[in-house]
């Protein structure tokens, strides 16, 4: 995913998102914020794994805000 496209979403802490990672696996859960523009990463609460993960934006196949 293009980092510019990510920034256009204007996600806020607690937003519910759906993403597809580089392996094609889909996850939906809470955006934890902590966007880092130097590494193009953000934190994602992956409750299916029970952890908060660092997500590399350029590795994502898809990301959307669930309203």
Contact map, one row per residue, 1 for C-alpha under 8 A:
1110110000000000000000000000000000000000000000000000000011111110000
1111110000000000000000000000000000000000000000000000000011000000000
1111111000000000000000000000000000000001000000000000000011000000000
0111111100000000000000000000000000000000000000000000000000000000000
1111111110000000000000000000000000000000000000000000000000000000000
1111111111000000000000000000000000000000000000000000000010000010000
0011111111100000000000000000000000000000000000000000000000000000000
0001111111000000000000000000000000000000000000000000000000000000000
0000111111100000000000000000000000000000000000000000000000000001100
0000011111110000000000000000000000000000000000000000000000000000000
0000001011111010000000000000001010000000000000000000000000000000100
0000000001111110000000000000001010000000000000000000000000000000000
0000000000111110000000000000011110000000000000000000000000000000000
0000000000011111000000000000011110000000000000000000000000000000000
0000000000111111100000000000011000000000000000000000000000000000110
0000000000000111110000000001111000000000000000000000000000000000111
0000000000000011111000000001111000000000000000000000000000000011110
0000000000000001111100000111100000000000000000000000000000000111110
0000000000000000111110000111000000000000000000000000000000011111000
0000000000000000011111111110000000000000000000000000000000011110000
0000000000000000001111111100000000000000000000000000000000111100000
0000000000000000000111111000000000000000000000000000000000111000000
0000000000000000000111111000000000000000000000000000000000000000000
0000000000000000000111111100000000000000000000000000000000001000000
0000000000000000000111111110000000000000000000000000000000000000000
0000000000000000011110011111000000000000000000000000000000000000000
0000000000000000011100001111100000000000000001000000000000000000000
0000000000000001111000000111110000000000000001000000000000000000000
0000000000000001110000000011111000000000000111100000000000000000000
0000000000001111100000000001111100000000000111000000000000000000000
0000000000111111100000000000111110000000001110000000000000000000000
0000000000001100000000000000011111000000011110000001000000000000000
0000000000111100000000000000001111100000011100000000000000000000000
0000000000000000000000000000000111110000011000000000000000000000000
0000000000000000000000000000000011111001111000000000000000000000000
0000000000000000000000000000000001111111110000000000000000000000000
0000000000000000000000000000000000111111100000000000000000000000000
0000000000000000000000000000000000011111000000000000000000000000000
0000000000000000000000000000000000011111100000000000000100000000000
0010000000000000000000000000000000111111110000000000000111000000000
0000000000000000000000000000000000111011111000000000011110000000000
0000000000000000000000000000000111110001111100000000011110000000000
0000000000000000000000000000001111100000111110000001111000000000000
0000000000000000000000000000111110000000011111000001111000000000000
0000000000000000000000000000111100000000001111100111100000000000000
0000000000000000000000000011110000000000000111111111100000000000000
0000000000000000000000000000100000000000000011111111000000000000000
0000000000000000000000000000000000000000000001111100000000000000000
0000000000000000000000000000000000000000000001111110000000000000000
0000000000000000000000000000000000000000000011111111000000000000000
0000000000000000000000000000000000000000000011101111100000000000000
0000000000000000000000000000000100000000001111100111110000000000000
0000000000000000000000000000000000000000001111000011111000000000000
0000000000000000000000000000000000000000111100000001111100000000000
0000000000000000000000000000000000000000111100000000111110100000000
0000000000000000000000000000000000000011110000000000011111110000000
1110010000000000000000000000000000000001110000000000001111110000000
1110000000000000000000000000000000000001000000000000000111110000000
1000000000000000000011000000000000000000000000000000001111111000000
1000000000000000001111000000000000000000000000000000000111111110000
1000000000000000001111010000000000000000000000000000000000111110000
1000000000000000011110000000000000000000000000000000000000011111000
1000010000000000111100000000000000000000000000000000000000011111100
0000000010000000111000000000000000000000000000000000000000000111110
0000000010100011110000000000000000000000000000000000000000000011111
0000000000000011110000000000000000000000000000000000000000000001111
0000000000000001000000000000000000000000000000000000000000000000111
